[in-house]
Structure formats: structure tokens, C-alpha cells
Amino acid sequence: MSARMLGHPAITRSGPPGPHRTLVQEPPPRRPGTPPREGEFVRPLTRRQVDDRMGELGELYTRTTSCESGILDPSDPDSGIAFQQRLAGLVRRPGFELLVAEAVDASGATVISACAYGFPVRGPELWWQGLDGYLPETLSRLTSSGKLFAVADILVERRVRTHDQSRDWNLARRLQKRLLADHTGALGVTLVDRDDADTYRALLSWGWRRLPAGARRSSLFDSRCLLVLG
């Protein structure tokens, strides 16, 4: 699982050239802890809509992918293609759900600004990223009742990762809460690469937690760690 980042430079729009040219500054940043006046609109996509907008989702992945160790290089054009191929494989799973956040850009067009997706985990799906090797027995039992939901990815901008992470209206929190809302009583699970400290810290700030010591015998050779939500 990887929550991605995107830096957002400030934007200045100018009027037409000439002696009376005026500059229109972007609104000042919000005070820390204050909710946005207009948040992104969050909605699910059907499987067909996911197929139709696969190109946009690939672009979102490329824009929000970190260059840090262990993460694909966003300058690599193949990274977006590889993402689309993985997503195309997951979208056919029973219970798969993908949410997008949409916003209006400076040109007035509606664009995808973030997304999150996952699926209920049942016995046959335990192979996903080697999940069966990380689940303690207490959680493995939940797979028979469909009460385990794998959050496969959360793609968000840097500001979502670094500002107001504990607020209910934080976009990542809204996305993950909505994913679990349709699966009453389900526990969210995800895997994060041990080398991806940035994503690990972001997930903890959004309410994810590690299992208590002793819940599962961990190994120094494990490449990922399991986090739970709910």
C-alpha cells in the first residue's frame, strides 16, 4: 500500500498584458486546523468508469508517486502503465471499490485530485502482496465472514499528508472512512514497505495502527509491516 505525494506550487494568475495589467493572487492559505470552505467531492466509480478513466488514474499515480527509496520514479513513463495493469487486475475482484476525489482546476475543468481503493479479503485473496504471511490468526478468522477489507492504495497530494492529518475532513481520512463505510464492522488492513518511512508516518497520522507486540511473530527479514484501521 502506498500513499503518494504531490507538491503544489503557489499559482499566480495575471490579466491581459498592457499598462493596466493586474495580478490576481491565489487566496491566502488556511489557518492550521480550520476546515476548508469547499472540500473535494468524493464519489465511487463503477468498474466501467474505472476502465474509462484508467488514463487519468495512471496520470494521478505518476504525479503523486514519491521519488524516495523503494518507490517507483515518477519520471519513468512505465510507472503509470504498470500501475494501470495492477489496477486492472484488482478491479475484477468481488467487492472491489474505488473512490475518487474530484476538484475544479484553474481552467474550470473537473479533475481527479486523489483516489483510494480496496476489496474485501477472503481466503483465496490472501495471496495479495503476501498478506497471508502477515496476518495473525485472530485476523485470519475474519476472512471467512468478509470482515477484513484490504485498502490497497491511497493516492493523495503532499498537503494531505502533512497538514491537518488528525482532522475528520482530511481528504485521506475521508477516503478511507468511506471505503469501510459500506462494509459494516469491517477492519481495514494494509501493508506498507518498511523502507517507506514517509508513508508509514502518514498512515499513523490518519489513524492506522500497528498490532500489539506478540500478535504476530515478526521477522527482521519482513519487507513490509501490517497496519490496521477500525
C-alpha positions in Angstrom: 0.0 0.0 0.0 1.4 3.4 -0.8 0.0 6.8 -0.1 1.5 9.1 -2.7 2.7 12.7 -2.6 2.5 15.7 -4.8 4.0 19.2 -4.1 1.7 22.1 -5.1 3.5 25.3 -6.0 1.7 28.5 -5.5 -0.1 29.8 -8.6 -0.4 33.4 -9.7 -2.8 34.4 -12.5 -2.4 37.6 -14.5 -4.7 39.7 -16.6 -4.0 40.7 -20.2 -0.7 42.3 -20.9 -0.5 46.1 -21.1 0.0 49.2 -18.9 -3.1 48.3 -16.8 -2.2 44.7 -16.2 -3.3 43.5 -12.8 -2.2 40.5 -10.8 -4.7 38.2 -9.1 -3.2 36.3 -6.2 -4.4 33.0 -5.1 -6.3 33.0 -1.8 -4.1 33.0 1.3 -3.5 29.6 2.9 -6.0 28.5 5.5 -5.1 28.8 9.2 -3.9 25.5 10.6 -6.8 23.5 11.9 -9.6 25.3 10.1 -11.8 23.2 7.7 -11.8 24.1 4.0 -14.8 26.1 2.8 -15.0 23.8 -0.2 -13.6 20.3 0.0 -13.1 17.8 -2.8 -16.2 15.9 -3.9 -15.7 12.2 -3.1 -17.6 9.5 -5.0 -17.2 5.9 -6.1 -16.5 4.8 -9.7 -18.2 1.8 -11.2 -15.9 -0.8 -12.9 -16.8 0.6 -16.3 -16.0 4.1 -15.1 -12.6 2.9 -13.8 -11.9 1.4 -17.2 -12.9 4.6 -18.9 -10.8 6.8 -16.7 -7.8 4.5 -16.3 -5.6 7.0 -18.1 -6.5 9.8 -15.6 -5.8 7.4 -12.7 -2.5 6.5 -14.2 -1.6 10.2 -14.5 -2.6 10.7 -10.9 -0.4 7.9 -9.8 2.6 9.3 -11.8 2.0 12.8 -10.3 1.8 11.6 -6.8 4.5 9.0 -6.7 7.4 9.8 -4.4 11.0 9.5 -5.6 12.1 8.1 -2.2 13.8 4.7 -2.0 11.6 1.8 -2.7 9.0 3.8 -4.7 8.8 4.0 -8.5 10.4 7.0 -10.1 7.5 9.3 -11.3 9.7 10.4 -14.3 9.5 6.9 -15.6 6.6 6.7 -18.1 6.3 3.0 -17.5 5.4 3.5 -13.8 1.9 4.8 -14.7 1.4 1.9 -17.2 2.5 -0.7 -14.5 0.0 0.9 -12.1 -2.8 0.7 -14.6 -2.0 -3.0 -15.2 -2.1 -3.7 -11.4 -5.4 -1.8 -11.0 -6.9 -3.6 -14.0 -6.2 -6.9 -12.2 -7.8 -5.8 -9.0 -10.9 -4.1 -10.3 -12.4 -7.5 -11.2 -12.3 -8.8 -7.7 -15.7 -9.3 -5.9 -16.5 -6.3 -3.7 -13.8 -4.1 -5.3 -14.4 -0.4 -4.6 -12.6 2.7 -5.9 -13.3 6.2 -4.7 -12.1 9.4 -6.4 -11.9 12.9 -5.1 -12.7 15.5 -7.7 -11.9 19.2 -7.7 -12.2 22.1 -10.2 -8.9 23.3 -11.5 -7.9 26.9 -12.6 -9.3 26.3 -16.1 -12.7 25.2 -14.7 -12.2 21.5 -15.6 -13.1 18.8 -13.1 -10.0 16.7 -12.4 -9.3 13.7 -10.2 -7.2 15.0 -7.2 -7.0 11.8 -5.2 -8.2 8.2 -5.0 -8.3 5.2 -2.8 -9.3 1.6 -3.5 -9.6 -1.8 -2.0 -11.6 -5.0 -1.6 -12.9 -7.5 1.0 -10.3 -10.1 1.9 -11.4 -13.7 1.7 -9.4 -16.9 1.8 -8.4 -17.0 -1.8 -7.3 -13.3 -1.7 -4.7 -13.8 1.0 -2.0 -14.0 -1.6 -2.4 -10.3 -2.3 1.1 -8.9 -1.7 1.8 -11.9 0.6 -0.9 -10.8 3.0 -1.2 -14.3 4.4 2.3 -14.1 5.7 1.5 -11.0 7.8 -2.0 -11.7 9.3 -2.1 -13.1 12.8 -4.5 -15.9 13.4 -7.1 -13.6 15.1 -7.4 -11.6 11.9 -7.3 -14.6 9.5 -10.5 -15.8 11.1 -12.3 -12.6 9.9 -11.7 -13.6 6.3 -14.4 -16.2 6.4 -17.1 -13.6 7.3 -15.8 -10.9 4.9 -15.0 -8.6 7.8 -11.5 -7.8 6.6 -11.1 -5.1 4.0 -7.7 -4.5 2.2 -7.0 -0.9 1.5 -4.7 -1.4 -1.5 -3.7 2.3 -2.2 -4.4 5.9 -1.2 -3.1 8.4 -3.7 -3.1 12.0 -2.3 -1.2 15.2 -2.5 1.6 16.2 -0.1 -0.6 18.7 1.7 -3.0 15.9 2.7 -0.1 14.0 4.2 1.4 17.0 6.1 -1.5 19.2 7.1 -4.4 18.6 9.4 -3.8 14.8 9.4 -5.9 14.3 12.5 -8.9 16.2 11.3 -12.0 14.3 10.2 -12.2 16.3 7.0 -8.6 15.5 6.0 -9.1 14.0 2.5 -7.2 10.8 3.2 -9.3 10.2 6.3 -12.5 10.9 4.3 -11.5 8.4 1.6 -10.5 5.6 3.9 -13.6 6.1 6.1 -15.9 6.0 3.1 -14.2 2.8 1.8 -15.0 1.0 5.1 -18.5 2.6 5.5 -20.2 0.1 3.1 -18.7 -2.8 4.9 -20.2 -2.5 8.4 -17.9 -3.8 11.1 -15.1 -4.5 8.7 -11.5 -4.0 9.8 -9.2 -2.2 7.4 -5.8 -3.7 6.7 -2.9 -2.6 4.6 0.8 -3.3 4.1 3.5 -0.7 4.0 7.1 -1.1 2.9 9.5 -0.9 5.8 11.7 1.5 3.9 8.9 3.9 3.2 9.0 5.9 6.4 7.1 8.8 4.9 4.1 6.7 4.1 4.3 4.9 7.4 4.2 8.1 9.3 1.3 9.4 7.2 -0.8 6.3 7.8 -0.3 6.5 11.5 -1.3 10.2 11.5 -4.6 9.1 9.7 -5.5 6.7 12.4 -3.8 3.4 11.3 -2.0 1.4 14.0 0.3 -1.5 14.3 -0.9 -4.6 16.1 0.3 -5.1 19.7 3.6 -6.8 20.2 3.1 -10.6 20.2 0.0 -10.5 17.9 2.2 -12.0 15.2 5.8 -13.2 15.3 7.6 -10.6 13.1 10.9 -11.2 11.4 13.8 -8.9 10.6 13.5 -10.2 7.1 9.9 -9.0 6.6 9.9 -6.4 3.8 6.5 -4.9 4.9 4.6 -4.3 8.1 0.9 -4.7 8.6 -1.3 -1.8 9.8 -5.0 -2.0 10.8 -7.8 0.6 10.8 -11.2 0.4 12.5 
